[in-house]
């Protein structure tokens, strides 16, 4: 199965904070130079590479003389603003040594949830790749709030992989890969070399965050692999401390954990729907409606709706939950929240009598719905 990596053309490489910073003492230029050298090898082999890099806040903390990561949003945003200056400079100078140009791309969740901005971001990244430029991507921490954050760069890496329809997402970390249990606590824990992305057993194996500098633990990496698989991207989770890890992975060597994408890739519009981390509202279904969506490929009709939460407008992206509260789908609502509440539990034939008009017989049409 390692051949899925040797056949990859477009690669997203996510580099964790611990691999680009010196134990919280700002950026590690030697380490970033090493990544530039490895990526130059991939470029010479014909690969297109996008880098998702952590490190801006850690660099900002060092420049500002802060020893502990602040909790206040405005202080984190200030640290990111200061740190981005150093992050971009170091990446640019390291890549130019290999005659490679770089571009800084800062994204927010809003950039990927608005359809027009999503398409613009995709076009820009594809153009940069066609020009042989290495995009260096980070979350735009200077403007986001907790309500609109990606949350971690593992998730951002998966979203970027989906955005540009990458073949592989490589998540480099300070850990060897995914183990069956926490190897720090269980001596019988073994490395999971190969598994299918989205296998629920993997989430049970993953532990919490292990670094005070970064935000993502192994669980975020497993969930990122599950998300990336929706667009057909395989995910490799490997230690960034392995010598020449990127060229070796792309040559098919078994390093760390490979999580393969087994399902057919979603089309671009449904991928955009699936990648909404924040939604305008939630719609809970009864068991019959869940079966109709999951097993029969049906649209969502009002009669199958048991509850609605949140306030949203017509055309908003909403989460669809089963009767146990599990998130099972995303969709574009044909009615606003107030209208949806009024027609919930009623057959479509009664919509006009209840609302005085009928736009669509479905609350969410199948073409505007994607199962997770």
C-alpha positions as CSV (number, residue, x, y, z in Angstrom):
1,X,0.0,0.0,0.0
2,X,3.0,2.3,0.2
3,X,2.7,2.6,-3.6
4,X,-0.1,5.2,-3.0
5,X,2.7,7.5,-1.9
6,X,5.0,6.8,-4.8
7,X,2.2,7.7,-7.3
8,X,1.4,11.0,-5.6
9,X,1.9,14.2,-7.5
10,X,0.4,16.9,-5.3
11,X,1.4,16.8,-1.6
12,X,0.4,18.9,1.5
13,X,3.1,18.8,4.2
14,X,2.1,19.9,7.6
15,X,5.0,20.7,9.9
16,X,4.3,20.9,13.7
17,X,5.4,23.6,16.1
18,X,8.0,21.3,17.8
19,X,9.7,20.7,14.4
20,X,10.2,24.4,13.4
21,X,10.8,25.9,16.9
22,X,13.6,25.4,19.4
23,X,11.7,24.2,22.5
24,X,9.7,27.4,22.4
25,X,12.7,29.6,21.9
26,X,11.6,31.0,18.6
27,X,12.1,29.5,15.1
28,X,14.8,26.9,14.5
29,X,16.4,28.1,11.3
30,X,18.5,24.9,10.9
31,X,15.3,22.8,11.1
32,X,13.5,24.9,8.5
33,X,16.5,24.8,6.2
34,X,16.3,21.0,6.5
35,X,12.6,21.0,5.4
36,X,13.5,23.3,2.5
37,X,16.2,20.9,1.4
38,X,13.9,17.9,1.6
39,X,11.1,19.6,-0.3
40,X,13.5,20.7,-3.0
41,X,14.2,17.0,-3.6
42,X,10.5,16.4,-4.0
43,X,10.2,19.3,-6.4
44,X,13.0,17.9,-8.5
45,X,11.1,14.6,-8.6
46,X,8.1,16.3,-10.1
47,X,6.0,16.7,-7.0
48,X,3.9,19.8,-6.2
49,X,4.2,20.8,-2.6
50,X,2.2,23.0,-0.2
51,X,3.5,23.6,3.3
52,X,1.2,24.1,6.3
53,X,3.5,25.4,9.0
54,X,3.0,26.2,12.6
55,X,5.4,28.4,14.5
56,X,4.1,32.0,14.2
57,X,2.9,32.4,17.7
58,X,5.9,30.6,19.2
59,X,8.2,33.0,17.2
60,X,6.1,36.0,18.4
61,X,6.4,34.9,22.0
62,X,10.2,34.7,21.7
63,X,10.4,38.1,20.0
64,X,8.1,39.6,22.7
65,X,10.0,37.9,25.5
66,X,7.0,35.9,26.7
67,X,7.8,32.6,28.4
68,X,4.3,31.2,28.6
69,X,1.7,31.0,25.8
70,X,-1.0,33.6,26.6
71,X,-4.7,32.7,26.9
72,X,-6.1,36.0,26.0
73,X,-7.2,36.1,22.3
74,X,-5.8,39.6,21.7
75,X,-2.4,38.6,23.0
76,X,-2.3,35.5,20.9
77,X,-3.2,37.6,17.9
78,X,-0.5,40.1,18.7
79,X,2.1,37.3,19.1
80,X,1.0,35.8,15.7
81,X,1.3,39.2,14.0
82,X,4.8,39.7,15.3
83,X,5.8,36.0,14.6
84,X,4.6,35.9,11.0
85,X,7.3,38.4,10.1
86,X,10.0,36.0,11.3
87,X,8.3,32.9,9.9
88,X,8.0,34.2,6.4
89,X,11.5,35.6,6.4
90,X,13.1,32.3,7.5
91,X,11.1,30.2,5.0
92,X,11.8,32.5,2.1
93,X,15.6,32.6,2.8
94,X,15.8,28.8,3.3
95,X,14.0,28.0,0.1
96,X,15.7,30.6,-2.0
97,X,19.0,28.7,-1.3
98,X,17.5,26.0,-3.5
99,X,16.3,28.4,-6.2
100,X,12.7,28.0,-5.0
101,X,10.2,30.8,-4.6
102,X,7.7,30.8,-1.7
103,X,4.4,32.6,-1.1
104,X,2.7,33.3,2.2
105,X,-1.0,32.4,2.3
106,X,-3.0,33.1,5.5
107,X,-6.4,31.5,5.7
108,X,-9.4,31.7,8.0
109,X,-12.4,29.4,8.2
110,X,-14.5,32.2,6.6
111,X,-12.3,31.9,3.5
112,X,-13.3,28.3,3.1
113,X,-17.0,28.5,4.0
114,X,-17.9,31.3,1.6
115,X,-18.2,29.6,-1.8
116,X,-16.7,32.5,-3.8
117,X,-13.7,32.9,-1.5
118,X,-13.2,29.2,-1.4
119,X,-13.0,29.0,-5.2
120,X,-10.7,32.1,-5.2
121,X,-8.3,30.4,-2.7
122,X,-8.3,27.2,-4.7
123,X,-7.5,29.1,-7.9
124,X,-4.7,31.1,-6.3
125,X,-3.0,28.0,-4.8
126,X,-3.3,26.0,-8.0
127,X,-1.8,29.0,-9.9
128,X,1.1,29.2,-7.5
129,X,1.8,25.5,-7.9
130,X,1.7,25.8,-11.7
131,X,4.4,28.5,-11.4
132,X,6.6,26.2,-9.3
133,X,6.1,28.3,-6.1
134,X,5.9,26.7,-2.7
135,X,2.9,28.1,-0.8
136,X,3.5,28.5,3.0
137,X,0.1,28.3,4.6
138,X,-0.9,29.2,8.2
139,X,-4.1,30.2,9.9
140,X,-4.6,34.0,10.0
141,X,-4.3,34.1,13.7
142,X,-4.2,37.9,13.8
143,X,-7.9,38.2,12.9
144,X,-9.7,35.0,13.9
145,X,-11.6,34.4,17.1
146,X,-12.3,31.1,18.8
147,X,-15.7,31.0,17.1
148,X,-14.1,30.9,13.6
149,X,-10.8,29.1,14.2
150,X,-9.8,25.9,12.5
151,X,-8.5,24.9,15.9
152,X,-5.2,23.4,14.9
153,X,-3.0,23.1,11.8
154,X,-3.7,19.4,11.4
155,X,-7.3,20.3,10.6
156,X,-6.1,23.2,8.4
157,X,-3.7,20.7,6.5
158,X,-6.7,18.4,5.8
159,X,-8.8,21.3,4.6
160,X,-6.0,22.5,2.3
161,X,-5.6,19.0,1.0
162,X,-9.3,19.0,0.1
163,X,-9.2,22.5,-1.3
164,X,-6.5,21.7,-3.9
165,X,-7.4,18.0,-4.3
166,X,-4.0,16.8,-3.1
167,X,-3.0,13.1,-3.4
168,X,-1.3,12.9,0.0
169,X,-1.3,14.8,3.3
170,X,1.9,14.3,5.3
171,X,1.6,15.2,9.0
172,X,5.0,15.6,10.5
173,X,5.2,15.5,14.3
174,X,7.6,14.7,17.1
175,X,5.9,11.3,17.5
176,X,6.8,8.1,15.6
177,X,3.2,7.6,14.5
178,X,0.0,6.2,15.8
179,X,0.3,3.5,18.4
180,X,-2.4,1.0,19.7
181,X,-2.1,2.8,23.1
182,X,0.0,5.5,24.6
183,X,3.5,4.1,24.5
184,X,4.5,6.3,27.4
185,X,2.1,4.4,29.6
186,X,1.7,1.0,28.0
187,X,4.8,-1.0,27.2
188,X,2.7,-3.4,25.0
189,X,1.7,-0.6,22.6
190,X,2.6,-1.2,19.0
191,X,2.9,1.1,16.0
192,X,0.0,1.1,13.6
193,X,1.8,1.0,10.2
194,X,-1.2,0.8,8.0
195,X,-4.9,1.4,8.5
196,X,-7.9,2.9,6.8
197,X,-8.6,6.6,7.4
198,X,-11.9,7.0,9.2
199,X,-11.8,3.7,11.1
200,X,-13.4,4.5,14.4
201,X,-11.0,2.2,16.3
202,X,-8.2,4.7,15.5
203,X,-9.9,7.5,17.4
204,X,-10.0,5.3,20.5
205,X,-6.2,4.6,20.2
206,X,-5.3,8.3,19.9
207,X,-4.2,10.2,23.0
208,X,-4.2,13.9,23.9
209,X,-1.9,16.8,23.1
210,X,1.7,16.1,24.2
211,X,3.3,19.6,23.7
212,X,2.9,22.9,25.5
213,X,3.9,24.7,22.3
214,X,1.5,23.1,19.8
215,X,-2.2,22.6,20.0
216,X,-2.7,19.3,18.2
217,X,-2.4,15.8,19.7
218,X,-2.6,12.5,17.9
219,X,-6.4,12.6,17.9
220,X,-6.4,15.8,15.8
221,X,-4.2,14.0,13.3
222,X,-6.5,11.0,13.1
223,X,-9.5,13.3,12.5
224,X,-7.5,15.2,9.9
225,X,-6.8,12.0,8.0
226,X,-10.5,11.2,8.1
227,X,-11.4,14.6,6.7
228,X,-8.7,14.5,4.0
229,X,-9.9,11.1,2.9
230,X,-13.2,12.7,1.7
231,X,-11.4,14.2,-1.2
232,X,-9.4,11.0,-1.8
233,X,-6.2,12.1,-0.1
234,X,-4.1,9.5,1.8
235,X,-2.4,10.6,5.1
236,X,1.0,9.8,6.4
237,X,1.8,10.6,10.0
238,X,5.5,10.4,10.7
239,X,8.2,11.7,12.9
240,X,9.9,14.8,11.6
241,X,13.1,13.6,13.3
242,X,13.5,10.8,10.8
243,X,16.4,11.6,8.5
244,X,15.1,12.7,5.0
245,X,11.7,11.6,6.0
246,X,9.9,13.3,3.1
247,X,11.9,11.8,0.2
248,X,11.9,8.4,1.8
249,X,8.1,8.5,2.3
250,X,7.5,9.5,-1.4
251,X,9.8,6.7,-2.5
252,X,7.5,4.2,-0.8
253,X,9.4,3.5,2.4
254,X,7.3,2.5,5.4
255,X,7.7,5.2,8.0
256,X,5.2,6.0,10.7
257,X,1.5,5.4,10.0
258,X,-0.2,5.4,6.6
259,X,-3.9,6.0,6.7
260,X,-5.4,5.3,3.3
261,X,-8.5,6.8,1.7
262,X,-10.8,4.0,0.6
263,X,-14.0,5.9,-0.5
264,X,-14.7,7.6,-3.8
265,X,-13.7,11.3,-3.6
266,X,-16.6,13.8,-3.1
267,X,-17.2,16.2,-5.9
268,X,-16.0,19.7,-5.3
269,X,-19.3,21.2,-4.2
270,X,-20.1,18.5,-1.7
271,X,-16.5,18.6,-0.5
272,X,-17.0,22.3,0.2
273,X,-20.2,21.4,2.2
274,X,-18.4,18.7,4.2
275,X,-15.6,21.0,5.2
276,X,-17.8,23.4,7.1
277,X,-16.5,23.3,10.7
278,X,-19.0,25.9,11.9
279,X,-22.6,25.8,10.9
280,X,-25.5,28.2,11.2
281,X,-27.8,25.7,12.9
282,X,-28.6,22.1,13.6
283,X,-31.4,19.8,12.5
284,X,-32.2,16.6,14.4
285,X,-33.9,13.7,12.6
286,X,-36.0,10.8,13.6
287,X,-34.8,7.2,12.9
288,X,-36.8,6.9,9.7
289,X,-35.3,10.1,8.1
290,X,-31.8,8.9,9.0
291,X,-32.4,5.6,7.2
292,X,-33.8,7.5,4.2
293,X,-30.7,9.6,4.0
294,X,-28.1,7.0,4.7
295,X,-29.5,3.9,3.0
296,X,-31.8,5.2,0.3
297,X,-30.1,8.4,-0.9
298,X,-33.2,10.5,-0.3
299,X,-33.6,14.2,0.2
300,X,-34.5,15.5,3.7
301,X,-38.2,16.1,4.0
302,X,-39.8,18.2,6.8
303,X,-41.7,15.2,8.2
304,X,-38.5,13.5,9.3
305,X,-37.3,16.5,11.4
306,X,-37.7,16.1,15.2
307,X,-36.0,19.3,16.4
308,X,-34.2,22.4,15.2
309,X,-31.6,24.6,17.0
310,X,-30.0,27.9,16.0
311,X,-31.1,30.7,13.8
312,X,-30.3,30.5,10.1
313,X,-31.4,31.9,6.8
314,X,-32.5,30.2,3.7
315,X,-29.4,28.7,1.9
316,X,-27.4,28.4,5.1
317,X,-25.2,25.4,5.8
318,X,-26.6,23.4,8.7
319,X,-25.6,20.3,10.5
320,X,-27.8,17.2,10.4
321,X,-27.9,15.0,13.5
322,X,-29.4,11.6,14.1
323,X,-31.7,10.9,17.0
324,X,-28.7,10.3,19.3
325,X,-27.2,13.7,18.5
326,X,-24.4,12.4,16.3
327,X,-23.4,14.6,13.4
328,X,-24.2,12.7,10.2
329,X,-24.4,15.2,7.4
330,X,-24.2,18.8,6.2
331,X,-26.7,20.5,3.9
332,X,-28.1,23.8,2.5
333,X,-31.5,24.5,3.9
334,X,-34.3,25.6,1.6
335,X,-36.1,27.4,4.5
336,X,-34.9,29.6,7.3
337,X,-35.0,28.4,10.9
338,X,-38.4,29.9,11.8
339,X,-40.0,28.4,8.7
340,X,-38.3,25.0,9.3
341,X,-39.7,24.9,12.8
342,X,-43.2,25.5,11.6
343,X,-43.1,22.8,8.9
344,X,-41.1,20.2,11.0
345,X,-43.0,16.9,11.4
346,X,-45.4,17.8,8.6
347,X,-45.7,16.2,5.2
348,X,-44.5,18.3,2.2
349,X,-48.1,18.6,1.0
350,X,-48.9,20.8,4.0
351,X,-46.0,23.3,3.5
352,X,-48.1,25.8,1.5
353,X,-51.0,25.7,4.0
354,X,-48.6,26.3,6.9
355,X,-46.4,29.0,5.4
356,X,-48.7,30.4,2.7
357,X,-46.3,29.5,0.0
358,X,-43.9,26.6,-1.0
359,X,-40.4,27.1,-2.3
360,X,-39.4,23.4,-2.4
361,X,-41.0,20.2,-1.1
362,X,-37.7,19.3,0.5
363,X,-36.1,20.9,3.6
364,X,-32.7,20.0,2.1
365,X,-32.4,18.5,-1.4
366,X,-30.1,15.5,-1.9
367,X,-28.0,17.5,-4.4
368,X,-27.2,20.0,-1.5
369,X,-26.6,17.4,1.1
370,X,-23.4,15.4,2.0
371,X,-23.2,12.5,4.5
372,X,-20.2,12.6,6.8
